[in-house]
Amino acid sequence: MSTDPGPFDLDTAWRLDEQVSIRPERFGALLYHFGTRRLSFLKSPALLTVVRSLAEHPTARAACAGAGVGPPELPRYRAALAALAASRMIQPRSL
């Protein structure tokens, strides 16, 4: 079984899953999915800002830009968002 979250489309609209609760922490945040009973760690305050703002932006790329994530950092954020999508913490949404 692969642990690679696979490709993540930054140009798609995303949102936090309705069953996910966020607990902000100094290091970023803890996310808990009540449906899957999974816990995820966001290891930076900027990633927390991106995740919280996904529903307010037309794409994940726009949410990253809105949080001040520059092009050199984008691959790291894409990987983090891919892992959150794979664990069902975030879901695609229709515009």
C-alpha positions as MATLAB code, in Angstrom:
seq = 'MSTDPGPFDLDTAWRLDEQVSIRPERFGALLYHFGTRRLSFLKSPALLTVVRSLAEHPTARAACAGAGVGPPELPRYRAALAALAASRMIQPRSL';
ca = [
       0.000    0.000    0.000;
       1.417    3.385   -1.039;
       1.627    6.301    1.373;
       2.048    8.776   -1.509;
      -0.998   11.063   -1.431;
      -0.837   11.392   -5.220;
      -1.281   14.489   -7.326;
      -3.118   17.467   -5.910;
      -4.747   20.003   -8.193;
      -4.037   23.480   -6.857;
      -6.379   24.909   -9.480;
      -9.455   23.184   -8.057;
     -11.826   24.596   -5.441;
     -11.467   22.919   -2.026;
     -13.038   23.202    1.417;
     -12.565   21.828    4.895;
     -14.702   18.722    5.397;
     -17.831   19.430    7.452;
     -16.854   16.772    9.997;
     -13.445   18.323   10.745;
     -12.729   20.365   13.829;
      -9.713   22.681   14.048;
      -7.805   23.325   17.243;
      -5.223   26.099   16.753;
      -1.862   25.541   18.444;
       1.449   27.463   18.623;
       2.948   25.257   15.919;
      -0.089   25.421   13.617;
      -3.129   23.309   14.485;
      -4.643   19.914   15.177;
      -7.399   18.704   12.858;
      -9.782   15.994   13.979;
     -12.174   14.257   11.581;
     -15.192   13.003   13.508;
     -16.229   10.633   10.704;
     -12.919    8.847   10.231;
     -11.633    9.536   13.762;
      -8.298   10.638   12.264;
      -6.052   13.323   13.651;
      -3.792   15.496   11.488;
      -1.197   18.053   12.446;
      -0.712   21.316   10.578;
       2.899   22.193   11.226;
       2.739   25.891   10.415;
       0.436   28.832   11.087;
       0.547   29.678    7.359;
      -0.820   26.231    6.466;
      -3.599   26.779    8.993;
      -4.427   30.060    7.249;
      -4.542   28.278    3.886;
      -6.808   25.495    5.177;
      -9.169   27.912    6.932;
      -9.473   30.083    3.829;
      -9.965   27.354    1.189;
     -13.732   27.921    0.986;
     -13.230   31.675    0.505;
     -11.038   31.301   -2.586;
     -11.805   29.956   -6.064;
      -8.809   27.579   -5.945;
      -6.287   26.142   -3.516;
      -3.605   28.124   -5.379;
      -5.508   31.348   -4.629;
      -5.835   30.358   -0.958;
      -2.069   29.807   -0.813;
      -1.390   33.175   -2.457;
      -3.805   34.841   -0.046;
      -1.853   33.376    2.867;
       1.407   34.744    1.478;
       2.752   31.441    0.148;
       5.194   32.222   -2.650;
       6.088   30.089   -5.680;
       9.216   28.572   -4.056;
       7.094   27.282   -1.135;
       4.190   26.040   -3.255;
       5.451   22.435   -3.739;
       5.580   21.958    0.054;
       2.065   23.314    0.477;
       0.791   21.202   -2.418;
       2.182   18.091   -0.689;
       0.593   19.067    2.637;
      -2.776   19.724    0.985;
      -2.523   16.426   -0.909;
      -2.037   14.592    2.383;
      -5.047   16.400    3.873;
      -7.146   15.463    0.827;
      -6.016   11.828    1.032;
      -7.086   11.698    4.686;
     -10.431   13.385    3.835;
      -9.710   16.462    5.955;
     -10.378   18.644    2.918;
     -12.808   17.951    0.076;
     -13.193   19.280   -3.466;
     -16.099   21.670   -3.867;
     -18.071   22.933   -6.812;
     -18.047   26.629   -7.610;
];
